[in-house]
Amino acid sequence: MRFEILGNPCISVALIAWVAVFGFTGDFVSASAASQVPAVQPAVPVEERIRRVEVALLPAIVIKGAASPTLPLAERMRFYRVPGVSVAVVSGGKIDWARGFGVKDVSTNEPITTETLFQAGSISKPVAALAALRLVQDGRLSLDEDVNARLASWKLPENKFTKEKKVTLRRLLTHSAGLTVHGFPGYADGAQVPTFLQVLNGEKPANTAAIRVDTVPGTVWRYSGGGYTIMQQMLIDVANKPFPDILNELVLEPAGMKQSTYEQPLPPARAKDAATAHKGGQPVKGRFHTYPEMAAAGLWTTPTDLALLTVELQNSLAGKSNRIISKEMAAQMMSRQFGEWGLGPSVEVRGEAIEFSHGGVDEGFEAFWAGLSDGRGVVVMTNGEGGTALAMEIIRSVAREYGWTEHAPLERELAQVDPQIYDFYVGDFKFKISPQLTVVLGVSTEGGKLLVQQNGGAKREWLPASETEFFSVASGNTLVFARDAHGAVGELTLKQGGERYTGNRIK
C-alpha cells in the first residue's frame, strides 16, 4: 500500500493511498466554466450524461483567468497510464448508469465491462465493517468491550499501553486503537502466502510486521490496516465460518452484490472476469496479488455492486431497509466517532446530507467510493497505478454534470514570483508518515518552474500561491517551505485536506 501524498482534499484521511499526483499536466480548465455548476436536468438522456462526463474531466484547482478546455477521459487515462476504468453513478436513490472504459489487460485488449472485477483495496474495510456491525446488532459482538473477550484462536498481546484502556471493536473500526501496521502489499504470483495467524504475528513468510499496540488505545487517530485484520479474526472466531462466507451471508448477498467476493486468492473460475493489475502501464506479474488480509484489502468487486451497496445504506439510513443493518446502526456507522471517521468509512457533513466514502489501493489497482445520504453516489475503479488521481478527475466531472457542488474545483490565483527563489528550495525532504511508511519528496527547478517528485517518480510542476507556498492543480494540496532569516530551508510542510505532514531536508 502506498501513501498518497498528493491525493484529493476529500480524501483528507488519505493514508489510504498516496498517489504521485503532483500536477495537472495538460490544459487548465477555465475558472469561469468550472464555477458554473449546471442545474440538475432529470430529462437529460443517460447516454448524453455519460458522453459529457467522459469528455470533460476536471482538476482539483482551476486558475483564475485561465480559459483552456477540460480534457477527455481517454487522454487522462493515457497520461496516468491507466488501461481500464469502470464507473457507476447513483442519483435519486438508484443506479443511474454504469459504464466500463478501456481494457482489462494491455496484453489482450479485452474490454472492460460493468461486470469486470477489480480489487477494491481499502474499500474492503467499510464493507467488512458492515458484517461486524450486523453481529453487534444481533448481540454477538460489542462495540466497546475488550477484543480479547471475543478472540479465541489468537489473542492480542497486552502491554503497558493496554493497562487502562483496551482495544475495542469501535476503536478498530475508527483507526484509534493504537495499533501498528498501516497497510499490506499483498503477495505476488508464486510467492508463499502466510497463514492468517502468521500475518497477525508478523511471522515468515508474512511480509508485514506483527500487529501490536504501541500507543494508548483511544488517544490518537492513526490509519491501521492491522486493526481490520484483528477484526477479521474476531468475525471468524465468533461466527465459526470462513471469512468470505461470513461476508457473503451478512453483506454481499443481502445487498445484491452478485459479482463480489472476499475469496483470496481469486478462484481460477473467476479469474476470467477480473481486470489485470498494472504498474507503469504494464501488467503486474501473475496479473494480481493475493491478500490474506481480506477485511483490510481482499474484496473483489465492481462499481455496480458498490453502487448497490450505496443504495442499500442510503435506504437503511432512511429507515426503508434493514437487510444488512438497521436505521439505528446505520446512523452510528455514518456518524463521526473519532476525528472524521465513522464506523468504517470516512464521514463528512455536506449541508443536510452525510457523505460516507473510502479510497482503495492494492498492487496495480486504485479506486474511490462515495455515497451521500440524500440518494447520490459515485464509484470509480481502475486497474492502474495512478488511478486515484484519475478517479477524482472523473468524480469532479460527474459532480459538474449532475450539479453536485461538493466536489467542484476550487479557484486559485497565481502569484508573481521570481523563479530565482526556487533555488533555495531545491533538495530532498523526508516525511515519516507512520512507523512503517517513509516518503521522500524531491524538489528541483527547471525552466523557471518548481518541480516535485515522490520517491524518485515523475516530476510534476507546482504553482506559486506566494514565495513560500505552492499548490498542485491536480490534487489541490499545498506545500509550504519554511525559510530562516538567511533564506535557508530546513522543513517542508504538506497540507492535504485537514491533515498536515512535515518533512525535514535530507539533501
N, C-alpha and C positions, 0 to 999 in steps of 0.2 A: 504494500500500500504506500502510495506517495503522498507527500504533504502538498497541498495546493495553495502555494503562497499567493498566487495571483488569480484566485477564483472570483466568483461574483459576490458582490456585497450581500446578496440574500443568502449566501452560504457563509454567514459570519462565524459559524462553528466549523469552518472548513478544514479542521484537522482530518476531515473525512478523506480528502484527496487534494493535493496541491498540484494543479496542472501548471505547466510552464507557459502561462499566458501573459506575456509581458507587453503586448501592444497589438493594436488592430491594424495589421498591415493591409493596405488597400485604401480605397477612397473613404473619406469620412462621410457619414450621413449628415445631411443638413440639419441644423438645430431647429429650424422652423418646421421642417417636415416631421421630425420626430416628436415635437411637442404638441402637434395637432392630433391628439388621440381621437379617432373617429367614434361616433356614437354607435352603439350596438345595432346591427341591422339583421334581425331574425330572418328576413326574407331572402338574404343573400344565399345563392346555391352553395352547397358544401364544396363542390369542385372549384368554384371561384375563390372561396376562402383558402383552400389548400394552395391554389396557384399563387395567391397574393402572399401567403406566408412563405412560400418557397422562394420567391424572387426578392424578398425584402428583409434579409437578416440585419439585425441591429447590434451595435456595440453597446457597452455599458455607459459610455460617455460620448456626448456629441459636443463639438467645438462651436462656440458662439460665432456666428458669422460664416461658418463653412457651408457650402452648398453642393457638396458632392453626393452622388446617389448611394443608396444602400447596395448590398452585394447579394447575389443569388446563392442558394444553398450549395449547388454543385461546386461553385468556386471556393466557398468556405471549406467544403469537405476536402478539396484538393490542398488548400492551404494548411489545414491541420493534419493532412494525411490520414483521414478517417474514411475507410472504404464503405461503411454501411451505417445507416441511421434508421431508426423506427420511432414514430411519433404517434401519440394518442391524445386527443383533446376532449375534455369534459366540459359541457356547457348546459346550463339548465337542469343539472342533476342527472344527466345521461351522457353517454359517449356520443359526441357529435361526429367525430371522424377518427380514423386511424390509417396510417399510410407508411409503407417502407420505401426507403430510398437507397440506391447504391447496391453493393454486393456483399454476400456473406464472406467471401474469401477472394482475394485478388488473384489467386492462382486458378480459380474455377469460374469466376464471374457469375456464379449463380445469384440471382437477385434476392434481395431482402424482401420478405413479405410480412404481413401483420402477424403471422404465426411463427416467425423466426424467433428462436430462443436466444436470449442474451444472459450473461452473468450479471447479476444486479449489484454485486459488491455490497457496500454497507447499507443499501436499501433493504437488504436481508434483515437488518436489525429491527426496524419498526414492524415489519411483517411478523417476525418471530415473536416480538413483544406481545402481539395480539394473542398468541397462544398462551403465554404466561398470564395475561390479564383475564383470559377466559377461565383459567384454572383458579385464579384469585376469586373471580365471580362465583365459581362453583364451590368455593370453600376449601379447595385442595392446596392452595398456596396463600401466603400472606405477603402483602407489600412491605411490611415493617418488622418482620421477625428475622432473626439471625439466619442467614442462608444455610449454615451448617445444621440447622434443625431439620432441614428437608433433604440435604445432600446425604446420600447413603453409600455410593460406591467410591466416593472421593470426598475429602474434607479440605476446606480452605485453611491452611495453617494459621493459627493465631500467633500474634506477636505484640510488641509494645504498642503498636498503633491501634489494635483492636481491643485493648483492655477496657475502655469505657464506651466506645461507640463501635457498633457492629456493622458488618457488610449486610445489607438488606436487598431484597429484590428491587425496591424503589430506587435505591442508590445504584444498583447495576444498570437499570433502565435509563437513568439520568446522567450516567458517567460521573457520579460523585462518590463512588465507593472507595476511592483512594487506591485503585488497582493499577498494576503495571500492564504492559503490552498494548501499544497503540493499535497496531493492525497486523495483518497476516499476508505474506507474499504468495501463499499457495505453494503447490508442489508441481514442478514441471513434469512433462511426459517422461516416463522412465525412472523418475526419482522415487525412492522408497517413501511411502506415506505412513506417518506415525499413527499409532492408536490414539484415541481421544485422550486417554489418561497421560500418554506421553506428551501431548500438546499442553495439557494443564500443568504438568510438572516440568516442562522445558527439557525433556529427556530426548536424546538422539533416537530416531532421526528427525525430531522436530526442529524446525529452523527458526523458532522464536524462543524467547526466554520463559522461565517459569512464571505463571500468573500469581502474583503475590501482592499483599497490601504493603505499600511503602509510604502512605500518608493517612492521617486520621480520617476515617470514613465520614462523609457528610460535611467536610470543611472546605473542599475546593472542587471545582469542575475540571476534569481532565479526560479527554476522549479516550476510551478504553475498549477496544475490541475484546480484550481479555475478560471484561465484565460480562459481555454477552456469551462468551464461551462457558463461563461458570453457569449462566442461566440455562444454556443448552443442557448441561449435565443435570441441573435441577429438574428440568422437564422430563428428561429420560428417567431419572430416579423416581419421580412422583407418578408418572403415567405408566412406567414399566413397558415402554414401547420404543422402537427406533425413532429417532428424531424426525425423519421425513414423514413417517406415518402420523405422528402427533400433529405436525403442521398441516398435513393433508386433511386430516379429520376435523381439526378445530378451526382452520383458517381458509385454506385454499379451496376445498370443496364447497363450504358454505358460501364463499364469495363468488363461486362460478369460475375460478381461475383454472380452467381445464388444461392449459398448456404448461402450467408451472409445477416445479418440483424442487425439493431440497436434496435430492439424491446426489451424493458425491462418492465416487466420480459419476458423471452423467452416464446412464446406461447406454451401451452401444446402439440399441434400437432407437434412441432419441437423438443420437449424435447428428443424424442427417437433418434434423430440424434446427440445429444450432448454428449460429454465426461463429466464425473463427476469430479469435483474438488477434489484434495487430499492434505491433510497436514499430515506430518509424516507417509506417506504411507497409510493413512486411508481416506475414503470418508468424505467430508465435509457434515455436517448435511443439509438435504434438497437438496443435490447434488451440488448446487452452489448459489452464492449470486446474488442479484438484484442490478443494478446500474442505478438509475435515471439520474446520471451524464453521459449521453450517449456519448457525444462528447469526454469526458475525458477517459472513461473506459468501454463503453457499447457495443462495437462491438462484435458480434458473427460471426466467420468466419473460413476458412480453409486455410492451406498453399497454396493450389492450387489457391484459389480465390485471395490471396495476391500476388501470383506469376503472375496471370493475370493482376493485377493492376500494378505490377512492369513493365511488358512488355508494358502496355499502357503508363506509364510515360516515359519509355525509348523512345517509339515512338513519344510522344509529344515533348520531348527534341530534337529529331532529325527532327522535322517538318513533321513527317509521319502520325500523327493523332491529331485530336482536339476534340475527342469525349467527353472529360471531360474539359480540359483546352488547351489553345493554346501553341505554342512553346515559345512565349514570356513570358507567365505566368508561364510555367514550368521552364523556365530559372530563373525567380525570385524566385520561390519556392525552387529551388535547389542551390541557391547562399547564401553564409553566410550573414546574416542580423545583427546578434548580437552574438559575440563570434563565436562558431562553429555551430550556429543554423540557419537553413533556415526557410522558412515559413511553419513550420510543422515538418519536420524531422531534425535530426542531419545531418550535411553535412561535408564531408571530401574529400579533393582533393587527388586522387590516381594517380599520374603521369598525363596522359592526360584524365583520367576518373574522374567523380564525383561519390562519394558513398553517398547515402542517406539511412538513417537507423533509427530504433527506437526499443526499447525494450518494453516489456509489462508485467505487473503483476496485476492480480486480485486474489481474495482469491482462492488459490489452483490451479491457472493457471499461467504459465510463458511462454514467447515467445520472439523471436527475428526475426526481418525482416531487410534485407539489399538488396539494389539493386545498380548497377553501371550503369552509362550512356552508357557504351560500350556493353551492352547486357548481363551482368552477374547478378546473384542474387541468394539468398537462404533465405528460410523461415523455421523456426523450431518452432512448437507449442507443448506444453506439458500440461499434466493435473496433475502436481505435484509441490509442493514447492521444490525448488532446481533445477527447470527446466532450469533456465537461464544458470547456470553453465554447465549443460549437453548440452544445445543448443550450447554454444560456443565451446565445445569439438567436437560436430558434425560438426559445421561450419569449424573448422580447418581441419577436416578430408576431408570435401568436397573440401576445398581450395587446399589441397595437391593433391587430386585425379585429379582435373582439372587444376593444375598448376597455381593457383592464389597465387601470392606471398603476397598479402595484409594481410592475416590472418595466416601466417606461425608462428609457435612458435619461441620465442626468445631463444638464448642460453646464459646461465649464468654459472659462475664458483663459486663453493663453497669456502668460506673462512675457514681457520682452526682457530677455536675459542675455548677458554677454556670455557666449559659449566658452570663453577662456576660463570662466569659473568652474566649468566641468572638470578641469584638470585636477582640482582639489579632491574630487570625488572618486577618481579612478582607483580601483583596488578591489579586494575580495573581502566580503563580510560574512561572518559565520553566525548562523541562527541556531540556537539549541531549542528546538520546538518541544521536545519531550526527552525522557531518558533514552528512548530508542531512536530518536529522529533528529538528525542534524541537516541543515540546508545551507549551502554557500551561494551567495549572490555575487556575481562578478560584474563590476561596473567599469565601463570603458567609454571612450568618446571617439567619434568618427564623423568627419564632415559637418562639424557643428551640432551633432546630435548626441544625447546621452543615451547609451545603450546598456541594457541589463540582461544578464543570462543566469539561469538557475542551474547549478551543478554542472556547468560546462555545456549546457544545451544551447539552443538557438538564441541569438541576440535579438532583443526587441527594443524599440525606441520608447522612452518615457518622456512625457511632455512637461514643460515647466509651468507650475502654478505660481511660483516665486523663485527666488535664487536658491532656496534650500528644499523646496517641496516640489515633487514631480508625481504625475499620475499616469496610469495605464488606461488608454481609451477602451481596450478590450474588457478589462475587469472592473475598472472604477477604483481600484486600490491605489494607495498613496505611499510614496517613500519620502521620508524626511531625513536629511543629512544634518547631523549635529556638528557645528563648527565652533572651534575655540577662538580666543581673541586673535590668534595668529592665522586663522583660516583653516587650520588643520582639522581633518575629520576623523574621529575615532569610532563613532557609532552611527548606525543606520536603523531607522525605525520604520517598520511596515505597518500601515493602518489598513486593516481588512474588515469591513463592516464595523462591528463593535469591538473587534479584537485588535490588540497591539502586540507586536513582536519586535524586540531589539536585537540587532546583530552587532558584533564587535569586529573591527577591522583586523584581519589576519595577514594582510599583504598590502 
